[in-house]
Amino acid sequence: MDTGESGTITTAPADIALGDNVTVTITDADLINRSSVDAYVTVRRFAGTVQTNVDGENITLSASGGGVFTATLATSGSAGAK
């Protein structure tokens, strides 16, 4: 039987433009004694409703207390063809 807590992952802000920073937060009480956690972040870019690009990156999130881990990432790239 699994008696652990379910973790959550969130990003902010909801809409991200090239050059913006995005903050990734993982909250999981089961990881309260860890100093960091690793995650794989997938980024999908859309033009309207059509997905135009997918990219991913391994990141390390640092503990900020109480089972909460955060990392802030800078975005980069090109706007692409319109």
C-alpha positions in Angstrom: 0.0 0.0 0.0 1.3 3.5 -0.9 1.1 5.7 2.1 3.2 8.6 0.7 2.1 12.0 -0.3 1.4 12.9 -3.9 3.7 15.6 -5.2 2.8 18.6 -7.5 4.7 20.5 -10.1 3.8 24.0 -11.2 5.3 26.7 -13.5 4.9 30.4 -13.5 4.1 32.6 -15.3 1.4 30.7 -17.3 2.3 32.4 -20.6 6.0 32.7 -21.4 7.6 34.7 -24.1 11.1 34.3 -25.5 13.6 35.9 -23.1 11.3 35.5 -20.0 12.2 33.5 -16.9 10.1 30.6 -15.8 10.0 29.3 -12.3 9.4 25.6 -11.8 8.2 24.4 -8.4 7.9 20.9 -7.1 6.1 20.3 -3.8 6.3 16.9 -2.2 6.2 16.2 1.6 7.9 12.8 1.0 11.1 14.7 -0.1 11.3 17.0 2.9 14.8 15.9 4.0 16.3 16.3 0.5 18.4 19.3 -0.4 17.5 19.1 -4.1 15.5 17.1 -6.7 16.1 16.4 -10.4 13.4 16.7 -13.0 13.0 16.7 -16.8 11.1 19.7 -18.2 9.5 19.5 -21.6 8.7 22.7 -23.4 6.2 22.8 -26.2 5.9 25.8 -28.5 2.6 26.5 -30.4 1.6 28.7 -33.3 -2.1 29.1 -32.6 -3.3 25.6 -31.9 -0.5 23.9 -33.9 2.6 22.5 -32.0 5.7 23.7 -33.8 8.5 22.7 -31.5 9.3 20.4 -28.6 12.4 20.7 -26.4 13.5 19.4 -23.1 16.1 19.8 -20.4 17.2 18.1 -17.2 17.1 20.5 -14.3 18.0 20.5 -10.6 15.6 22.2 -8.2 16.9 23.4 -4.8 15.0 23.0 -1.6 13.4 26.1 -0.2 11.9 24.3 2.9 9.0 22.1 3.8 9.3 19.8 0.8 9.2 22.7 -1.7 11.9 22.8 -4.4 12.3 25.6 -7.0 14.4 26.5 -10.0 14.2 29.5 -12.3 15.2 29.1 -15.9 15.8 31.7 -18.6 14.2 31.1 -22.0 15.9 31.6 -25.3 15.5 30.8 -28.9 14.1 32.4 -32.0 10.6 33.5 -32.9 10.7 31.3 -36.0 8.7 31.8 -39.2 5.2 33.3 -39.1 
